[in-house]
Amino acid sequence: MRCTVLALALCLLAPATASARKAEDTFFNSVIPIRVDHLIGFTPTTFAIHPAGERVKPITVRSGGKTHRYIFGNAAAVVGPSAGIYMRNMIRQRRYPSPQGIFLDRRLTTKERRHVRLRADLGRDADVLAVTRGHPACAAGLTRTAAQAIASGTIRTWSAAGVPVPEGGDAIALRRAGTGVEGSAEPRFGAAGRVPRGAKAAPDGGLGEAASGRTAIAAVTSWSRARAFQQTTCAVPVGGSAPDDASVRALTHRDAYPIAFVTLRRMRSATPIAAAFVKYLTGPRATGLFRTRGMLMAQGAWPAVPGPEPAPQPEPPPPPEG
């Protein structure tokens, strides 16, 4: 009887001892490609993990048979044109891994999967070239080569892109999604992350201008933004198809891409730190921040938006007289 009571006491004591483990202050570094920065923002930083004015709550994880409690006193993020150079450096330094990861806006390559692990499948999005609804490009579509040339600023008229000239004129007024800080723009349709000469950057990529009826506007932006403008703009079919919610969610549309978080497969001493960071990224606080910024999450329903208005149907012919 005494043995049973002692065993029960030890079972009750063990969780209390584990939960009382002293929290460790640690750091984590993240890389964010510019194409998805507007959806991620400060989410992976200390500013969002432990907001000022709120009680600091350590993140608890089990790793290697031990319980760890971490406070991310220094979680920072860097925004770059793409993840490429950061991915190469992370793999090269895999013998001495540090607490770091990458928000990836594409699938991992076969070579990368040897050393890199998908830790969180976060969201979906797609590149879009949008114009005002009723624009000839909505029906004519664009070749992929023409869409890339418009996005890069080398094609500047609709006729040169193979589109019938709209009533408002032949000139293209290119808008690229981005802040325009130091000439930066989101790299889409293979175009560089710079605003081409004669184009302008806009946070929505020019959707608002296109929605106003301006036929000159070619808005190079994201599906996560464009889907809310479907009643007043259209996503131009590129290479024969335009994105929609189903094809973007399933990643079957050619211009759709996943948004994920990856780390090295072998993190060594940084393994529990990475586990705690991923627990935060997939938890309610980070998920709420992603949704607020407009990310179309990989799991769960997407916000409802008005769909495109049905095309007007021709009136039936009058019945024959007599």
Backbone hydrogen bonds, N-H to C=O, Kabsch-Sander energy under -0.5 kcal/mol:
donor,donor_aa,acceptor,acceptor_aa,energy
5,V,1,M,-2.3
6,L,2,R,-2.4
7,A,3,C,-2.5
8,L,4,T,-2.2
9,A,5,V,-2.2
10,L,6,L,-2.2
11,C,7,A,-2.1
12,L,8,L,-2.0
13,L,9,A,-1.8
14,A,10,L,-2.2
16,A,12,L,-0.8
17,T,13,L,-2.4
18,A,14,A,-2.5
19,S,15,P,-2.8
20,A,16,A,-1.2
21,R,18,A,-1.4
24,E,69,R,-3.4
26,T,71,I,-2.7
28,F,74,N,-1.7
29,N,99,P,-2.1
30,S,76,A,-2.2
31,V,101,G,-1.4
32,I,78,V,-2.8
34,I,80,G,-2.3
36,V,33,P,-1.6
37,D,33,P,-0.6
37,D,34,I,-0.6
39,L,36,V,-1.3
40,I,36,V,-1.0
40,I,37,D,-0.6
41,G,37,D,-2.6
43,T,40,I,-2.0
45,T,42,F,-2.2
46,T,75,A,-1.9
48,A,42,F,-0.6
48,A,45,T,-1.3
49,I,45,T,-2.5
50,H,46,T,-2.7
54,E,51,P,-1.7
59,I,70,Y,-2.8
60,T,58,P,-0.6
61,V,68,H,-2.5
63,S,66,K,-2.7
66,K,63,S,-1.6
68,H,61,V,-3.3
70,Y,59,I,-2.5
71,I,24,E,-2.7
73,G,26,T,-0.8
73,G,71,I,-1.8
74,N,26,T,-1.4
76,A,28,F,-2.0
76,A,74,N,-0.6
78,V,30,S,-2.3
80,G,32,I,-1.8
87,M,83,A,-2.8
88,R,84,G,-2.3
89,N,85,I,-2.2
90,M,86,Y,-2.4
91,I,87,M,-2.2
92,R,88,R,-2.4
93,Q,89,N,-1.9
94,R,91,I,-1.5
96,Y,93,Q,-1.7
100,Q,98,S,-1.5
101,G,29,N,-1.9
102,I,262,V,-2.4
103,F,31,V,-3.0
104,L,102,I,-0.8
104,L,260,A,-2.6
113,R,109,T,-2.1
114,R,110,T,-0.5
114,R,111,K,-1.0
115,H,112,E,-1.7
116,V,112,E,-2.5
117,R,263,T,-3.5
119,R,117,R,-0.6
119,R,261,F,-2.7
120,A,261,F,-1.6
122,L,120,A,-0.9
122,L,259,I,-1.8
123,G,259,I,-2.3
124,R,296,L,-2.4
125,D,257,Y,-1.7
127,D,255,D,-2.1
128,V,221,T,-2.4
130,A,128,V,-0.5
130,A,219,A,-2.9
131,V,234,C,-1.9
133,R,232,T,-2.4
135,H,132,T,-1.9
138,C,135,H,-2.0
139,A,135,H,-0.6
139,A,136,P,-0.7
140,A,136,P,-2.7
141,G,137,A,-2.1
142,L,237,P,-2.7
147,A,143,T,-2.4
148,Q,144,R,-2.3
149,A,145,T,-2.0
150,I,146,A,-2.4
151,A,147,A,-2.4
152,S,148,Q,-1.9
153,G,149,A,-0.7
153,G,150,I,-0.9
154,T,149,A,-1.9
155,I,149,A,-1.5
158,W,170,D,-2.6
161,A,157,T,-0.9
162,G,159,S,-1.5
163,V,158,W,-2.6
169,G,166,P,-1.7
172,I,156,R,-2.8
173,A,216,A,-3.1
174,L,172,I,-0.8
175,R,218,A,-2.4
176,R,200,K,-2.6
177,A,220,V,-2.1
178,G,202,A,-1.5
180,G,184,S,-1.0
183,G,180,G,-2.3
184,S,181,V,-1.5
185,A,193,G,-0.9
186,E,177,A,-3.1
188,R,186,E,-0.7
191,A,188,R,-2.0
194,R,192,A,-1.5
195,V,183,G,-2.3
199,A,196,P,-2.0
200,K,174,L,-1.7
202,A,176,R,-2.0
205,G,202,A,-1.5
207,L,204,D,-0.6
210,A,206,G,-2.3
211,A,207,L,-2.8
212,S,208,G,-1.0
213,G,210,A,-1.7
214,R,209,E,-1.3
215,T,213,G,-0.7
217,I,214,R,-0.9
218,A,173,A,-2.0
219,A,130,A,-2.8
219,A,217,I,-0.5
220,V,175,R,-2.8
220,V,218,A,-0.8
221,T,128,V,-2.6
221,T,219,A,-0.8
223,W,126,A,-2.0
225,R,222,S,-0.7
226,A,222,S,-2.6
227,R,223,W,-2.4
228,A,225,R,-1.1
229,F,226,A,-2.1
230,Q,227,R,-0.8
232,T,229,F,-1.2
233,T,229,F,-2.2
234,C,131,V,-2.5
236,V,129,L,-2.7
236,V,234,C,-0.7
238,V,241,S,-2.2
239,G,142,L,-2.9
239,G,237,P,-0.5
240,G,142,L,-0.5
241,S,238,V,-1.0
248,V,244,D,-2.3
249,R,245,D,-2.6
250,A,246,A,-2.0
251,L,248,V,-0.6
252,T,247,S,-1.7
253,H,247,S,-1.6
256,A,253,H,-1.8
257,Y,125,D,-3.0
259,I,123,G,-2.4
260,A,104,L,-2.4
260,A,258,P,-0.5
261,F,120,A,-2.4
262,V,102,I,-2.5
263,T,117,R,-2.0
265,R,115,H,-3.0
267,M,265,R,-0.7
270,A,267,M,-2.4
271,T,268,R,-1.9
274,A,270,A,-2.6
275,A,271,T,-2.2
276,A,272,P,-2.1
277,F,273,I,-2.1
278,V,274,A,-2.6
279,K,275,A,-2.1
280,Y,276,A,-1.7
281,L,277,F,-2.4
282,T,278,V,-2.1
283,G,280,Y,-1.3
286,A,280,Y,-0.8
287,T,283,G,-2.3
288,G,284,P,-2.1
289,L,285,R,-1.8
290,F,286,A,-2.6
291,R,287,T,-2.4
292,T,288,G,-2.3
293,R,289,L,-1.7
294,G,291,R,-1.4
295,M,290,F,-2.4
296,L,124,R,-0.7
297,M,295,M,-1.0
298,A,122,L,-3.0
